[in-house]
Amino acid sequence: MQKKLSVVAATVVLFSLSACGLLPERADETRGWSATKLYSEAKDEQASGNYERAVQLFERLESSYPFGTYAQQAQMEIAYSHYKAQDQAQALAAVERFIKLHPNHPNVDYMYYLRGLVNFNDSIGLLNFLYEQDPAERDPKATREAFAAFKALVEKFPDSKYTPDAIDRMKYLINAMAKYEVYVARYYYRRGAYLAAINRAQGVLTDYADSPSIEEALAIMYRGYDKMGNTTLRDDTKRVFDKNFPESKMLADDGLKKKAWYNIW
């Protein structure tokens, strides 16, 4: 009896497997779609904020029509969709792929611009760390990479329609990076690491000479030299400070008040 049940069970399993093989595979709704229809449907999904589905359709378009003009456009749209979906890694990978495959494409300047935007958006929260972690624990890598990307666009495509906006964003990034360096210098000063604070502040003067943060960087240097007892460099710094910021009140107090000049957050 037991042997008969085993045979029956085995037969059922074999029949099930055979039946599965006979059933038709799930139909691909995009099968037979033209390049125009694939592109149109993908753009509709993109416009609706369905970026994952849009990417799927653009990828199908690229694979189904790899030699048409739509394929290159699909590659650009894939990068843009990942960017809108805030998938930084996928967006950058798609951008780099397009630039490598089509360095002379008439719209490759947009991909340089998009590379900057991806990193720029990632760096917007640059100063949020002021409330969350010590500055020595955070490196504004995205900010520097965004600046480098926009700089590459400006240098390679000076007449691009995206260049003016890239220049404006570069100015913002310069100020953001300078603020970061000043914050780190202030961080070291508060902890008594005066030489480290001075060195960081000097970097602001060297690398971000047009930034509004220069005023505070000089003030940190002045305070640092004063704490170290280096009166010669302190007085030299004071002369430079007074010449460039004659109306500044940043050095008005003695630095010993309850809310010191550097404690603005």
URUR-V245830 format. One record per backbone hydrogen bond with DSSP energy under -0.5 kcal/mol. CO is the residue of the C=O (numbers start at 1). NH is the residue of the N-H. Records with the same first field share a line. If there is no record, write none. Layout:
CO->NH  NH
This chain:
1->5
2->6
3->7
4->8
5->9
6->10
7->11
8->12
9->13
10->14
11->15
12->16
13->17
14->18
15->19
16->20
17->21
18->22
19->23
27->29
28->31
30->33
34->38
35->39
36->40
37->41
38->42
39->43
40->44
41->45
42->46
43->47
44->48
45->50
46->49
49->51
50->54
51->55
52->56
53->57
54->58
55->59
56->60
57->61
58->62
59->63
60->64
61->65
65->68
68->71  72
69->73
70->74
71->75
72->76
73->77
74->78
75->79
76->80
77->81
78->82
79->83
80->84
81->85
82->87
83->86
86->88
87->91
88->92
89->93
90->94
91->95
92->96
93->97
94->98
95->99
96->100
97->101
98->102
102->105
105->108
107->110  111
108->112
109->113
110->114
111->115
112->116
113->117
114->118
115->119
116->120
117->121
118->122
119->123
120->123  124
121->124
123->126
125->128
126->129
127->130
128->131
129->132  133
134->137
135->138
138->140
139->141
140->144
141->145
142->146
143->147
144->148
145->149
146->150
147->151
148->152
149->153
150->154
151->155
152->156
153->157
157->160
160->163
162->166
163->167
164->168
165->169
166->170
167->171
168->172
169->173
170->174
171->175
172->176
173->177
174->178
175->179
176->180
177->181
178->182
179->183
180->184
181->185
182->186
183->187
184->188
185->189
186->190
187->191
188->193
189->192
192->194
193->197
194->198
195->199
196->200
197->201
198->202
199->203
200->204
201->204  205
202->206
203->207
204->208
208->211
211->214
212->215
213->217
214->218
215->219
216->220
217->221
218->222
219->223
220->224
221->225
222->226
223->227
224->228
225->229  230
226->229
229->231
230->234
231->235
232->236
233->237
234->238
235->239
236->240
237->241
238->242
239->243
240->244
241->245
245->248
249->252
258->260
260->263
262->264
